[in-house]
Every structure is written in C-alpha cells, then in structure tokens.
Amino acid sequence: MSSPQQLIALDGLVARPSGSWVRRKHHYLDRYCGITATGMKNKWPRRVYLDVMAGPGLCKIENTGEELPGSPLIALEHEFTDWMFIESDPVLADALAKRVAKVNPKAQVVQDDWATLVSKGKLDFDNALVVAFVDPTGIQQVPWDALQRLLKGNRTIDVLMTIQYAMGITLNANNYIESQGEQTALDQFLGERQWRDWRWRNSSDFKDQVLARFFQKMEALQFKGSRQMTVEAGGRPLYRMALFSRHPKADEFWQKIIKYDEKGQPELL
C-alpha cells in the first residue's frame, strides 16, 4: 500500500505526487542534460549523470492524474556514458530500479543516503565530466558538509540544484531564530551557526540573507552561480533552480537553454 505521500502509477509502481510546476523544472533539466552531454562528448569521453535524490522515476500530477517522466528517465534520454541514481527510501528505490532497468540496464540505482555515500568517497568520479542534480524537498536534505565533499571530490562537476526557500527557509524563519542553541536544518544547510547573529527585517529578508550566504560559500569553492530560475505554483514562488560550475562553459550553455520556458515562450531575462 502506498503512503499518503505516494501515488500508484499505471505500471503498478509508486509515483511521486507533483504539481504542474514540475514541467518547468524538468524542462531546464532536460535541456541542460542535452546540451552538455552532447556538446561535451568529444572533450569528455566519460560523462556522468548523478542524481542524489532520484525518487521513483515517475511523477504524477495530483489534480489530473497525468504521469510524467521523473529526472532519472529524463537523463537516460541523453548522451551520458554513466548514470548513478541514489534514493534512500527502499520503496522508491525499488520502483526506480524496475523502471530504469527497462530503459538502460547499465544505469546504476543505489538505495542509500547520498550524504553517507559521499562521506565514504563513493561519489568521486575520476576523469569524468559530472552533471549532478540535487533536488531536495527541503534544505535538511542538503547538509553543507556533504555538498562541499561532493564538490571537492570531483574536479569537473556542474551542479543543478533546486533551493527550497519558500517552505524550507521563509516560513521557518521565526522557528530558526527561536531555536537558540538547538541544531536546526538551517545550521546543517549552511554548515555554520553565524546566521544567528544576523539582523533582519522580516522573513523574506532573512531568506535573502540565507541564500546570499549560501552563494558566497559556493563561490569560495570557485563555483559560480548562473541566473536562477524561479518555479512557482499558483503564482507563488516555491523554489529556485540554480546552476553552479567552476567552468564558464556551463554558464554559456545555461544562458542558451533558459531563453525559452517550458511553454516555448521567450523568458523575460
């Protein structure tokens, strides 16, 4: 039986409940995988796609029942040489493994926590161009120590990341401030406690300071952030989709793919 946060797809396996906004996220993921895996195949014989919170591989729009490929199935359509999909939930990992096996039996599905794997050096790829997709449901799933280890362990890696700032930061701002000495998801996300000394006007200002600090820490590792794309639901921002890379070619690719949105309309850049 599926949990309240799971739906059953037509293939009898669990699917991830989603809203129509998932199309926007997957549009940019799809296009970035395509332009990078194809555009860099002559320079990088080994091209790895890494999905650290891969889910079951299929999304189901809750209010319509429409089923859409998840990030793993999208990535399998592109010219990578290696795929590693990590999912900690055993039910979701099992569904993903069965779906992936039908498309590409060589792709690897690992049922484990990505932070544990990276701490053991299991996510270091030698002589490879890595495109990593980091798509959490909350900031607690992206501890800074793990992200930093992933970036340092791979010389050439581009990170596509969704930053859950609406639910994860803005709505919890007061709870974080009132936590005093208690360890919070924000402490783990930033890998520091200095934010407790900040001055802020409101929860939106607090969120902006958190994001600015996160981007500063990425830049300190020589990862430049490209233009962030906002994903909304019902006119309200949910999260930002951001690209981080050490190499300017990544930003060049990103600027090309964000010219048009998921509906084929020019983006207001």
PyRosetta script that sets phi, psi and omega in degrees:
from pyrosetta import init, pose_from_sequence

init()
pose = pose_from_sequence("MSSPQQLIALDGLVARPSGSWVRRKHHYLDRYCGITATGMKNKWPRRVYLDVMAGPGLCKIENTGEELPGSPLIALEHEFTDWMFIESDPVLADALAKRVAKVNPKAQVVQDDWATLVSKGKLDFDNALVVAFVDPTGIQQVPWDALQRLLKGNRTIDVLMTIQYAMGITLNANNYIESQGEQTALDQFLGERQWRDWRWRNSSDFKDQVLARFFQKMEALQFKGSRQMTVEAGGRPLYRMALFSRHPKADEFWQKIIKYDEKGQPELL")
pose.set_psi(1, 138.9)
pose.set_omega(1, 179.9)
pose.set_phi(2, -78.7)
pose.set_psi(2, 152.7)
pose.set_omega(2, 176.6)
pose.set_phi(3, -78.1)
pose.set_psi(3, 169.8)
pose.set_omega(3, 178.4)
pose.set_phi(4, -58.6)
pose.set_psi(4, -20.8)
pose.set_omega(4, -178.7)
pose.set_phi(5, -100.2)
pose.set_psi(5, 15.0)
pose.set_omega(5, 179.0)
pose.set_phi(6, -130.3)
pose.set_psi(6, 149.1)
pose.set_omega(6, 175.9)
pose.set_phi(7, -123.7)
pose.set_psi(7, 158.8)
pose.set_omega(7, 177.6)
pose.set_phi(8, -100.8)
pose.set_psi(8, 129.2)
pose.set_omega(8, -179.8)
pose.set_phi(9, -88.1)
pose.set_psi(9, 175.2)
pose.set_omega(9, -178.5)
pose.set_phi(10, -63.2)
pose.set_psi(10, -24.4)
pose.set_omega(10, 179.0)
pose.set_phi(11, -83.3)
pose.set_psi(11, 3.5)
pose.set_omega(11, 177.5)
pose.set_phi(12, 85.9)
pose.set_psi(12, -0.6)
pose.set_omega(12, 179.8)
pose.set_phi(13, -103.7)
pose.set_psi(13, 162.9)
pose.set_omega(13, -178.5)
pose.set_phi(14, -69.3)
pose.set_psi(14, 150.1)
pose.set_omega(14, 176.3)
pose.set_phi(15, -127.3)
pose.set_psi(15, 160.0)
pose.set_omega(15, 179.3)
pose.set_phi(16, -88.5)
pose.set_psi(16, 123.9)
pose.set_omega(16, 176.3)
pose.set_phi(17, -63.4)
pose.set_psi(17, 131.6)
pose.set_omega(17, -176.6)
pose.set_phi(18, -141.5)
pose.set_psi(18, 167.6)
pose.set_omega(18, 172.0)
pose.set_phi(19, -110.5)
pose.set_psi(19, 173.7)
pose.set_omega(19, -177.3)
pose.set_phi(20, -62.7)
pose.set_psi(20, -20.1)
pose.set_omega(20, -179.9)
pose.set_phi(21, -62.9)
pose.set_psi(21, -18.2)
pose.set_omega(21, -178.8)
pose.set_phi(22, -61.7)
pose.set_psi(22, -23.7)
pose.set_omega(22, 179.3)
pose.set_phi(23, -62.1)
pose.set_psi(23, -37.6)
pose.set_omega(23, -178.9)
pose.set_phi(24, -66.6)
pose.set_psi(24, -46.9)
pose.set_omega(24, 178.2)
pose.set_phi(25, -59.4)
pose.set_psi(25, -48.2)
pose.set_omega(25, -177.4)
pose.set_phi(26, -69.7)
pose.set_psi(26, -27.5)
pose.set_omega(26, 176.0)
pose.set_phi(27, -59.9)
pose.set_psi(27, -48.9)
pose.set_omega(27, -178.3)
pose.set_phi(28, -72.8)
pose.set_psi(28, -35.6)
pose.set_omega(28, 175.4)
pose.set_phi(29, -61.8)
pose.set_psi(29, -48.7)
pose.set_omega(29, -179.1)
pose.set_phi(30, -58.2)
pose.set_psi(30, -47.2)
pose.set_omega(30, -176.9)
pose.set_phi(31, -69.8)
pose.set_psi(31, -37.4)
pose.set_omega(31, -180.0)
pose.set_phi(32, -69.7)
pose.set_psi(32, -40.3)
pose.set_omega(32, 176.0)
pose.set_phi(33, -59.8)
pose.set_psi(33, -42.5)
pose.set_omega(33, -178.1)
pose.set_phi(34, -64.6)
pose.set_psi(34, -48.9)
pose.set_omega(34, -175.6)
pose.set_phi(35, -69.7)
pose.set_psi(35, -31.4)
pose.set_omega(35, -177.8)
pose.set_phi(36, -82.2)
pose.set_psi(36, -50.0)
pose.set_omega(36, -177.1)
pose.set_phi(37, -63.1)
pose.set_psi(37, -36.7)
pose.set_omega(37, 179.3)
pose.set_phi(38, -82.3)
pose.set_psi(38, -45.6)
pose.set_omega(38, -175.0)
pose.set_phi(39, -67.4)
pose.set_psi(39, -22.5)
pose.set_omega(39, -175.9)
pose.set_phi(40, -110.5)
pose.set_psi(40, 9.9)
pose.set_omega(40, -173.8)
pose.set_phi(41, -69.5)
pose.set_psi(41, -26.0)
pose.set_omega(41, 178.2)
pose.set_phi(42, -79.5)
pose.set_psi(42, -26.8)
pose.set_omega(42, 179.8)
pose.set_phi(43, -87.9)
pose.set_psi(43, -33.4)
pose.set_omega(43, -176.9)
pose.set_phi(44, -123.3)
pose.set_psi(44, 97.8)
pose.set_omega(44, 178.5)
pose.set_phi(45, -58.9)
pose.set_psi(45, -30.5)
pose.set_omega(45, 177.5)
pose.set_phi(46, -109.0)
pose.set_psi(46, 119.1)
pose.set_omega(46, -178.7)
pose.set_phi(47, -127.8)
pose.set_psi(47, 115.3)
pose.set_omega(47, -171.8)
pose.set_phi(48, -107.6)
pose.set_psi(48, 131.8)
pose.set_omega(48, 169.7)
pose.set_phi(49, -104.0)
pose.set_psi(49, 124.9)
pose.set_omega(49, -179.1)
pose.set_phi(50, -120.6)
pose.set_psi(50, 122.9)
pose.set_omega(50, 178.8)
pose.set_phi(51, -119.3)
pose.set_psi(51, 108.6)
pose.set_omega(51, -169.7)
pose.set_phi(52, -85.8)
pose.set_psi(52, -13.1)
pose.set_omega(52, 174.4)
pose.set_phi(53, -139.1)
pose.set_psi(53, 70.8)
pose.set_omega(53, -163.2)
pose.set_phi(54, -74.1)
pose.set_psi(54, -25.1)
pose.set_omega(54, -177.7)
pose.set_phi(55, 73.5)
pose.set_psi(55, -165.1)
pose.set_omega(55, -175.5)
pose.set_phi(56, -85.2)
pose.set_psi(56, -4.9)
pose.set_omega(56, 177.9)
pose.set_phi(57, 92.5)
pose.set_psi(57, -4.3)
pose.set_omega(57, 179.8)
pose.set_phi(58, -142.5)
pose.set_psi(58, 137.3)
pose.set_omega(58, 177.2)
pose.set_phi(59, -110.3)
pose.set_psi(59, 146.4)
pose.set_omega(59, 178.3)
pose.set_phi(60, -128.9)
pose.set_psi(60, 120.1)
pose.set_omega(60, 179.9)
pose.set_phi(61, -69.3)
pose.set_psi(61, 120.5)
pose.set_omega(61, -169.8)
pose.set_phi(62, -63.9)
pose.set_psi(62, -39.5)
pose.set_omega(62, -174.1)
pose.set_phi(63, -87.3)
pose.set_psi(63, -6.5)
pose.set_omega(63, 179.6)
pose.set_phi(64, -124.6)
pose.set_psi(64, -22.2)
pose.set_omega(64, -177.1)
pose.set_phi(65, 82.3)
pose.set_psi(65, 1.6)
pose.set_omega(65, 179.9)
pose.set_phi(66, -66.7)
pose.set_psi(66, 138.7)
pose.set_omega(66, 179.4)
pose.set_phi(67, -106.6)
pose.set_psi(67, 134.5)
pose.set_omega(67, -178.1)
pose.set_phi(68, -130.7)
pose.set_psi(68, 146.5)
pose.set_omega(68, 176.7)
pose.set_phi(69, -60.0)
pose.set_psi(69, 138.9)
pose.set_omega(69, 173.8)
pose.set_phi(70, -83.9)
pose.set_psi(70, -179.6)
pose.set_omega(70, -175.4)
pose.set_phi(71, -57.5)
pose.set_psi(71, -38.8)
pose.set_omega(71, 179.7)
pose.set_phi(72, -62.1)
pose.set_psi(72, -44.9)
pose.set_omega(72, -178.9)
pose.set_phi(73, -68.6)
pose.set_psi(73, -30.3)
pose.set_omega(73, 174.9)
pose.set_phi(74, -65.3)
pose.set_psi(74, -46.9)
pose.set_omega(74, -177.6)
pose.set_phi(75, -64.2)
pose.set_psi(75, -32.8)
pose.set_omega(75, -179.1)
pose.set_phi(76, -67.7)
pose.set_psi(76, -13.1)
pose.set_omega(76, 178.1)
pose.set_phi(77, -81.2)
pose.set_psi(77, -6.5)
pose.set_omega(77, -172.3)
pose.set_phi(78, -114.4)
pose.set_psi(78, 167.9)
pose.set_omega(78, -168.3)
pose.set_phi(79, -84.0)
pose.set_psi(79, 52.9)
pose.set_omega(79, 168.6)
pose.set_phi(80, -83.0)
pose.set_psi(80, 162.1)
pose.set_omega(80, 175.8)
pose.set_phi(81, -101.1)
pose.set_psi(81, -23.3)
pose.set_omega(81, -179.2)
pose.set_phi(82, -137.2)
pose.set_psi(82, 145.3)
pose.set_omega(82, 175.5)
pose.set_phi(83, -133.8)
pose.set_psi(83, 131.4)
pose.set_omega(83, 172.6)
pose.set_phi(84, -128.3)
pose.set_psi(84, 119.9)
pose.set_omega(84, 179.7)
pose.set_phi(85, -111.9)
pose.set_psi(85, 122.9)
pose.set_omega(85, -178.5)
pose.set_phi(86, -113.2)
pose.set_psi(86, 131.6)
pose.set_omega(86, 177.7)
pose.set_phi(87, -145.8)
pose.set_psi(87, 125.1)
pose.set_omega(87, -175.9)
pose.set_phi(88, -79.7)
pose.set_psi(88, -29.6)
pose.set_omega(88, -178.0)
pose.set_phi(89, -75.7)
pose.set_psi(89, 123.0)
pose.set_omega(89, -175.5)
pose.set_phi(90, -63.7)
pose.set_psi(90, -35.2)
pose.set_omega(90, 179.7)
pose.set_phi(91, -68.3)
pose.set_psi(91, -44.6)
pose.set_omega(91, 179.2)
pose.set_phi(92, -67.0)
pose.set_psi(92, -40.6)
pose.set_omega(92, 179.9)
pose.set_phi(93, -63.7)
pose.set_psi(93, -38.3)
pose.set_omega(93, 178.9)
pose.set_phi(94, -64.9)
pose.set_psi(94, -44.7)
pose.set_omega(94, 178.2)
pose.set_phi(95, -62.7)
pose.set_psi(95, -41.5)
pose.set_omega(95, 179.8)
pose.set_phi(96, -63.6)
pose.set_psi(96, -44.9)
pose.set_omega(96, -178.5)
pose.set_phi(97, -59.8)
pose.set_psi(97, -40.5)
pose.set_omega(97, -179.5)
pose.set_phi(98, -68.0)
pose.set_psi(98, -38.5)
pose.set_omega(98, 180.0)
pose.set_phi(99, -72.3)
pose.set_psi(99, -42.0)
pose.set_omega(99, -178.9)
pose.set_phi(100, -64.6)
pose.set_psi(100, -39.1)
pose.set_omega(100, -177.8)
pose.set_phi(101, -60.2)
pose.set_psi(101, -29.6)
pose.set_omega(101, 179.9)
pose.set_phi(102, -74.6)
pose.set_psi(102, -22.8)
pose.set_omega(102, -176.9)
pose.set_phi(103, -98.2)
pose.set_psi(103, -48.8)
pose.set_omega(103, -178.3)
pose.set_phi(104, -152.2)
pose.set_psi(104, 97.3)
pose.set_omega(104, -177.9)
pose.set_phi(105, -61.7)
pose.set_psi(105, -16.7)
pose.set_omega(105, -179.5)
pose.set_phi(106, -80.5)
pose.set_psi(106, -17.3)
pose.set_omega(106, 179.0)
pose.set_phi(107, -68.8)
pose.set_psi(107, 144.7)
pose.set_omega(107, -173.7)
pose.set_phi(108, -103.3)
pose.set_psi(108, 128.6)
pose.set_omega(108, 174.3)
pose.set_phi(109, -113.8)
pose.set_psi(109, 124.8)
pose.set_omega(109, -177.2)
pose.set_phi(110, -120.3)
pose.set_psi(110, 123.5)
pose.set_omega(110, 177.5)
pose.set_phi(111, -93.1)
pose.set_psi(111, 98.8)
pose.set_omega(111, -177.2)
pose.set_phi(112, -169.9)
pose.set_psi(112, 173.0)
pose.set_omega(112, 175.0)
pose.set_phi(113, -87.9)
pose.set_psi(113, 128.4)
pose.set_omega(113, -174.0)
pose.set_phi(114, -64.4)
pose.set_psi(114, -34.2)
pose.set_omega(114, -180.0)
pose.set_phi(115, -64.8)
pose.set_psi(115, -36.1)
pose.set_omega(115, 176.8)
pose.set_phi(116, -66.7)
pose.set_psi(116, -44.0)
pose.set_omega(116, -179.7)
pose.set_phi(117, -62.6)
pose.set_psi(117, -43.5)
pose.set_omega(117, -177.2)
pose.set_phi(118, -68.5)
pose.set_psi(118, -33.0)
pose.set_omega(118, 179.2)
pose.set_phi(119, -66.3)
pose.set_psi(119, -23.6)
pose.set_omega(119, 179.5)
pose.set_phi(120, -94.5)
pose.set_psi(120, 3.9)
pose.set_omega(120, -179.4)
pose.set_phi(121, 75.6)
pose.set_psi(121, 17.2)
pose.set_omega(121, -177.4)
pose.set_phi(122, -78.8)
pose.set_psi(122, -9.3)
pose.set_omega(122, -178.2)
pose.set_phi(123, -114.7)
pose.set_psi(123, 27.1)
pose.set_omega(123, 173.8)
pose.set_phi(124, -95.6)
pose.set_psi(124, 125.9)
pose.set_omega(124, -178.0)
pose.set_phi(125, -118.3)
pose.set_psi(125, 118.9)
pose.set_omega(125, -177.3)
pose.set_phi(126, -81.3)
pose.set_psi(126, 140.7)
pose.set_omega(126, 174.4)
pose.set_phi(127, 49.3)
pose.set_psi(127, 49.2)
pose.set_omega(127, -176.9)
pose.set_phi(128, -141.5)
pose.set_psi(128, 150.4)
pose.set_omega(128, 166.7)
pose.set_phi(129, -92.9)
pose.set_psi(129, 123.2)
pose.set_omega(129, -176.5)
pose.set_phi(130, -112.0)
pose.set_psi(130, 130.5)
pose.set_omega(130, 168.8)
pose.set_phi(131, -110.1)
pose.set_psi(131, 112.4)
pose.set_omega(131, -177.9)
pose.set_phi(132, -105.7)
pose.set_psi(132, 130.8)
pose.set_omega(132, 176.6)
pose.set_phi(133, -107.3)
pose.set_psi(133, 120.2)
pose.set_omega(133, -178.6)
pose.set_phi(134, -117.3)
pose.set_psi(134, 103.0)
pose.set_omega(134, -170.7)
pose.set_phi(135, -128.0)
pose.set_psi(135, 76.6)
pose.set_omega(135, -176.5)
pose.set_phi(136, -82.2)
pose.set_psi(136, 165.1)
pose.set_omega(136, 171.2)
pose.set_phi(137, -93.1)
pose.set_psi(137, -8.2)
pose.set_omega(137, 178.1)
pose.set_phi(138, -164.9)
pose.set_psi(138, 160.4)
pose.set_omega(138, -175.0)
pose.set_phi(139, -67.1)
pose.set_psi(139, -19.9)
pose.set_omega(139, 180.0)
pose.set_phi(140, -65.5)
pose.set_psi(140, -17.8)
pose.set_omega(140, -179.5)
pose.set_phi(141, -85.4)
pose.set_psi(141, -2.0)
pose.set_omega(141, -179.6)
pose.set_phi(142, -126.7)
pose.set_psi(142, 71.2)
pose.set_omega(142, 177.0)
pose.set_phi(143, -65.7)
pose.set_psi(143, 138.6)
pose.set_omega(143, -176.3)
pose.set_phi(144, -59.0)
pose.set_psi(144, -39.7)
pose.set_omega(144, -178.6)
pose.set_phi(145, -57.7)
pose.set_psi(145, -40.8)
pose.set_omega(145, -179.4)
pose.set_phi(146, -71.7)
pose.set_psi(146, -43.2)
pose.set_omega(146, -179.9)
pose.set_phi(147, -63.2)
pose.set_psi(147, -43.6)
pose.set_omega(147, 179.5)
pose.set_phi(148, -61.4)
pose.set_psi(148, -40.7)
pose.set_omega(148, 179.2)
pose.set_phi(149, -65.2)
pose.set_psi(149, -39.2)
pose.set_omega(149, 177.8)
pose.set_phi(150, -62.3)
pose.set_psi(150, -44.1)
pose.set_omega(150, -178.0)
pose.set_phi(151, -68.2)
pose.set_psi(151, -40.0)
pose.set_omega(151, -179.5)
pose.set_phi(152, -73.7)
pose.set_psi(152, -24.5)
pose.set_omega(152, -177.7)
pose.set_phi(153, -83.0)
pose.set_psi(153, -7.7)
pose.set_omega(153, -178.9)
pose.set_phi(154, -130.6)
pose.set_psi(154, 116.9)
pose.set_omega(154, -175.1)
pose.set_phi(155, -65.9)
pose.set_psi(155, -38.3)
pose.set_omega(155, -178.4)
pose.set_phi(156, -123.8)
pose.set_psi(156, 97.8)
pose.set_omega(156, -177.5)
pose.set_phi(157, -141.8)
pose.set_psi(157, 134.0)
pose.set_omega(157, 170.7)
pose.set_phi(158, -106.7)
pose.set_psi(158, 136.0)
pose.set_omega(158, -178.4)
pose.set_phi(159, -116.5)
pose.set_psi(159, 116.6)
pose.set_omega(159, 170.0)
pose.set_phi(160, -95.9)
pose.set_psi(160, 122.5)
pose.set_omega(160, -171.8)
pose.set_phi(161, -136.9)
pose.set_psi(161, 136.7)
pose.set_omega(161, 171.4)
pose.set_phi(162, -97.7)
pose.set_psi(162, 128.6)
pose.set_omega(162, -177.4)
pose.set_phi(163, -107.8)
pose.set_psi(163, 109.9)
pose.set_omega(163, -174.7)
pose.set_phi(164, -82.5)
pose.set_psi(164, 85.2)
pose.set_omega(164, -174.5)
pose.set_phi(165, -95.4)
pose.set_psi(165, -21.4)
pose.set_omega(165, -177.8)
pose.set_phi(166, -68.9)
pose.set_psi(166, -64.1)
pose.set_omega(166, 178.6)
pose.set_phi(167, -75.2)
pose.set_psi(167, -40.4)
pose.set_omega(167, -171.0)
pose.set_phi(168, -73.8)
pose.set_psi(168, -30.2)
pose.set_omega(168, -175.3)
pose.set_phi(169, -122.7)
pose.set_psi(169, -57.7)
pose.set_omega(169, -173.6)
pose.set_phi(170, -57.5)
pose.set_psi(170, -52.4)
pose.set_omega(170, -175.3)
pose.set_phi(171, -73.8)
pose.set_psi(171, -15.4)
pose.set_omega(171, -179.4)
pose.set_phi(172, -105.7)
pose.set_psi(172, 6.7)
pose.set_omega(172, -174.9)
pose.set_phi(173, -54.0)
pose.set_psi(173, -49.8)
pose.set_omega(173, -178.2)
pose.set_phi(174, -64.0)
pose.set_psi(174, -37.9)
pose.set_omega(174, 178.5)
pose.set_phi(175, -63.9)
pose.set_psi(175, -39.5)
pose.set_omega(175, 178.3)
pose.set_phi(176, -63.4)
pose.set_psi(176, -47.0)
pose.set_omega(176, -177.7)
pose.set_phi(177, -62.3)
pose.set_psi(177, -38.6)
pose.set_omega(177, -176.6)
pose.set_phi(178, -80.6)
pose.set_psi(178, -5.1)
pose.set_omega(178, -176.2)
pose.set_phi(179, -70.4)
pose.set_psi(179, -18.5)
pose.set_omega(179, -178.5)
pose.set_phi(180, 55.1)
pose.set_psi(180, -118.1)
pose.set_omega(180, -174.8)
pose.set_phi(181, -86.6)
pose.set_psi(181, -2.9)
pose.set_omega(181, -177.1)
pose.set_phi(182, -68.1)
pose.set_psi(182, 140.3)
pose.set_omega(182, 176.3)
pose.set_phi(183, -71.1)
pose.set_psi(183, 127.5)
pose.set_omega(183, -177.7)
pose.set_phi(184, -119.6)
pose.set_psi(184, 170.7)
pose.set_omega(184, 175.4)
pose.set_phi(185, -61.4)
pose.set_psi(185, -32.6)
pose.set_omega(185, -179.9)
pose.set_phi(186, -69.5)
pose.set_psi(186, -37.9)
pose.set_omega(186, 175.0)
pose.set_phi(187, -58.0)
pose.set_psi(187, -42.1)
pose.set_omega(187, -179.0)
pose.set_phi(188, -71.8)
pose.set_psi(188, -40.5)
pose.set_omega(188, -178.0)
pose.set_phi(189, -62.5)
pose.set_psi(189, -43.1)
pose.set_omega(189, -179.9)
pose.set_phi(190, -89.9)
pose.set_psi(190, -16.2)
pose.set_omega(190, -179.0)
pose.set_phi(191, 66.9)
pose.set_psi(191, 28.1)
pose.set_omega(191, -178.8)
pose.set_phi(192, -163.3)
pose.set_psi(192, 169.6)
pose.set_omega(192, -178.2)
pose.set_phi(193, -119.8)
pose.set_psi(193, 4.5)
pose.set_omega(193, -175.7)
pose.set_phi(194, -64.5)
pose.set_psi(194, -21.6)
pose.set_omega(194, -179.3)
pose.set_phi(195, -59.7)
pose.set_psi(195, -20.2)
pose.set_omega(195, -179.7)
pose.set_phi(196, -67.1)
pose.set_psi(196, -16.6)
pose.set_omega(196, 179.8)
pose.set_phi(197, -96.5)
pose.set_psi(197, 1.3)
pose.set_omega(197, -178.2)
pose.set_phi(198, -69.7)
pose.set_psi(198, 155.7)
pose.set_omega(198, 169.0)
pose.set_phi(199, -106.3)
pose.set_psi(199, 131.6)
pose.set_omega(199, -178.6)
pose.set_phi(200, -144.0)
pose.set_psi(200, 148.7)
pose.set_omega(200, -175.1)
pose.set_phi(201, -84.8)
pose.set_psi(201, -41.6)
pose.set_omega(201, -177.5)
pose.set_phi(202, -155.8)
pose.set_psi(202, 179.3)
pose.set_omega(202, -176.1)
pose.set_phi(203, -64.5)
pose.set_psi(203, -32.0)
pose.set_omega(203, 178.4)
pose.set_phi(204, -67.8)
pose.set_psi(204, -41.4)
pose.set_omega(204, 177.5)
pose.set_phi(205, -64.7)
pose.set_psi(205, -39.7)
pose.set_omega(205, 177.9)
pose.set_phi(206, -61.4)
pose.set_psi(206, -45.8)
pose.set_omega(206, 178.1)
pose.set_phi(207, -58.1)
pose.set_psi(207, -43.6)
pose.set_omega(207, 179.8)
pose.set_phi(208, -61.7)
pose.set_psi(208, -38.1)
pose.set_omega(208, 179.6)
pose.set_phi(209, -69.6)
pose.set_psi(209, -37.2)
pose.set_omega(209, 177.2)
pose.set_phi(210, -62.4)
pose.set_psi(210, -47.8)
pose.set_omega(210, -179.1)
pose.set_phi(211, -64.2)
pose.set_psi(211, -41.7)
pose.set_omega(211, 179.3)
pose.set_phi(212, -61.2)
pose.set_psi(212, -40.5)
pose.set_omega(212, 179.6)
pose.set_phi(213, -67.3)
pose.set_psi(213, -39.4)
pose.set_omega(213, 178.7)
pose.set_phi(214, -62.0)
pose.set_psi(214, -44.7)
pose.set_omega(214, -179.7)
pose.set_phi(215, -65.8)
pose.set_psi(215, -35.1)
pose.set_omega(215, 175.9)
pose.set_phi(216, -61.0)
pose.set_psi(216, -42.9)
pose.set_omega(216, -179.1)
pose.set_phi(217, -67.0)
pose.set_psi(217, -36.2)
pose.set_omega(217, 176.5)
pose.set_phi(218, -65.9)
pose.set_psi(218, -42.7)
pose.set_omega(218, 179.6)
pose.set_phi(219, -64.5)
pose.set_psi(219, -31.8)
pose.set_omega(219, 177.6)
pose.set_phi(220, -64.5)
pose.set_psi(220, -22.2)
pose.set_omega(220, 176.0)
pose.set_phi(221, -95.3)
pose.set_psi(221, 10.3)
pose.set_omega(221, 178.0)
pose.set_phi(222, 72.1)
pose.set_psi(222, 26.9)
pose.set_omega(222, 175.5)
pose.set_phi(223, -103.3)
pose.set_psi(223, 110.5)
pose.set_omega(223, 179.2)
pose.set_phi(224, -84.8)
pose.set_psi(224, 135.3)
pose.set_omega(224, 177.6)
pose.set_phi(225, -90.4)
pose.set_psi(225, 133.8)
pose.set_omega(225, 175.9)
pose.set_phi(226, -87.7)
pose.set_psi(226, 178.5)
pose.set_omega(226, 179.5)
pose.set_phi(227, -55.4)
pose.set_psi(227, 131.2)
pose.set_omega(227, -179.4)
pose.set_phi(228, -88.1)
pose.set_psi(228, 139.4)
pose.set_omega(228, 178.3)
pose.set_phi(229, -105.9)
pose.set_psi(229, 128.3)
pose.set_omega(229, -178.5)
pose.set_phi(230, -87.7)
pose.set_psi(230, 136.2)
pose.set_omega(230, 175.6)
pose.set_phi(231, -109.6)
pose.set_psi(231, 126.2)
pose.set_omega(231, -174.7)
pose.set_phi(232, -117.6)
pose.set_psi(232, 158.8)
pose.set_omega(232, 172.5)
pose.set_phi(233, -133.9)
pose.set_psi(233, 119.6)
pose.set_omega(233, -179.3)
pose.set_phi(234, 62.1)
pose.set_psi(234, 30.6)
pose.set_omega(234, 179.6)
pose.set_phi(235, 83.6)
pose.set_psi(235, 0.0)
pose.set_omega(235, -179.7)
pose.set_phi(236, -109.2)
pose.set_psi(236, 130.9)
pose.set_omega(236, 179.4)
pose.set_phi(237, -63.1)
pose.set_psi(237, 135.4)
pose.set_omega(237, 176.3)
pose.set_phi(238, -103.4)
pose.set_psi(238, -51.1)
pose.set_omega(238, -177.9)
pose.set_phi(239, -159.6)
pose.set_psi(239, 171.7)
pose.set_omega(239, 176.1)
pose.set_phi(240, -112.5)
pose.set_psi(240, 145.1)
pose.set_omega(240, 174.1)
pose.set_phi(241, -106.3)
pose.set_psi(241, 121.6)
pose.set_omega(241, -173.2)
pose.set_phi(242, -126.6)
pose.set_psi(242, 150.0)
pose.set_omega(242, 175.1)
pose.set_phi(243, -116.5)
pose.set_psi(243, 133.0)
pose.set_omega(243, 176.7)
pose.set_phi(244, -126.2)
pose.set_psi(244, 134.6)
pose.set_omega(244, 178.9)
pose.set_phi(245, -155.4)
pose.set_psi(245, 155.3)
pose.set_omega(245, 173.8)
pose.set_phi(246, -82.7)
pose.set_psi(246, -19.0)
pose.set_omega(246, -170.8)
pose.set_phi(247, -108.7)
pose.set_psi(247, 134.4)
pose.set_omega(247, -178.8)
pose.set_phi(248, -63.0)
pose.set_psi(248, -21.5)
pose.set_omega(248, 178.7)
pose.set_phi(249, -60.5)
pose.set_psi(249, -34.3)
pose.set_omega(249, 179.6)
pose.set_phi(250, -61.9)
pose.set_psi(250, -44.6)
pose.set_omega(250, 178.7)
pose.set_phi(251, -65.5)
pose.set_psi(251, -36.2)
pose.set_omega(251, 177.0)
pose.set_phi(252, -60.1)
pose.set_psi(252, -45.3)
pose.set_omega(252, 177.3)
pose.set_phi(253, -63.1)
pose.set_psi(253, -44.4)
pose.set_omega(253, -177.0)
pose.set_phi(254, -60.8)
pose.set_psi(254, -43.9)
pose.set_omega(254, -179.7)
pose.set_phi(255, -61.9)
pose.set_psi(255, -30.7)
pose.set_omega(255, 178.4)
pose.set_phi(256, -71.5)
pose.set_psi(256, -43.4)
pose.set_omega(256, -172.3)
pose.set_phi(257, -79.3)
pose.set_psi(257, -20.2)
pose.set_omega(257, -177.9)
pose.set_phi(258, -90.4)
pose.set_psi(258, 6.8)
pose.set_omega(258, 179.5)
pose.set_phi(259, -66.5)
pose.set_psi(259, -27.7)
pose.set_omega(259, -178.8)
pose.set_phi(260, -128.8)
pose.set_psi(260, 140.5)
pose.set_omega(260, -178.1)
pose.set_phi(261, -85.1)
pose.set_psi(261, -173.4)
pose.set_omega(261, -175.5)
pose.set_phi(262, -66.9)
pose.set_psi(262, -15.7)
pose.set_omega(262, 178.1)
pose.set_phi(263, -97.1)
pose.set_psi(263, 2.3)
pose.set_omega(263, -179.1)
pose.set_phi(264, 82.9)
pose.set_psi(264, 9.3)
pose.set_omega(264, -180.0)
pose.set_phi(265, -92.4)
pose.set_psi(265, 145.6)
pose.set_omega(265, 178.2)
pose.set_phi(266, -60.3)
pose.set_psi(266, 134.1)
pose.set_omega(266, 175.0)
pose.set_phi(267, -74.1)
pose.set_psi(267, 146.8)
pose.set_omega(267, 175.4)
pose.set_phi(268, -86.1)
pose.set_psi(268, 91.1)
pose.set_omega(268, -175.0)
pose.set_phi(269, -94.9)
pose.dump_pdb("model.pdb")
